[in-house]
Amino acid sequence: MNRKNLWSKGKEETKKFYEIKLNRSTNIITFIFGLVVTVIIIFPFAALLLEILEINWYKPQAIITFLSFAWGLLMISNGLSNFFTVKLAKCYARDMLELQAIDEYAILFYQCLNIGFGIFILVILLFFGLTR
């Protein structure tokens, strides 16, 4: 009974996806459309977050709360972007069996909790958010 958790499966599925050789045009199209769909989904939440910050900008804890929510939104948008990229690649390349076998939901989970990306974004947000 050697069942892998969703984190490990997502990490493996991400590696499998990166090893698959897609056409250059397919790779670019799926990446751009994945970003566009992610922006369409995340934009209303980001706009709401910005409005809340504008209302409460004078409170010191508002900046910390804003940075925390912004970090969370960026983590979710990273996961969604990778999810939609894989989903669209599966639609474009229906004949690639190794691509069709990839679990995009495991990639979504793994990329939403990606430690490297999370630390990188946290450092950038802290640098630009606290130096103002």
Secondary structure, DSSP 4 states (H G I P E B T S, - for coil): --PPPHHHHHHHHHHHHHHS---HHHHHHHHHHHHHHHHHHHHHHHHHHHHHHHHTTTSHHHHHHHHHHHHHHHHHHHHHHHHHHHHHHHHH-TT-HHHHT--HHHHHHHHHT-HHHHHHHHHHHHHHHH--
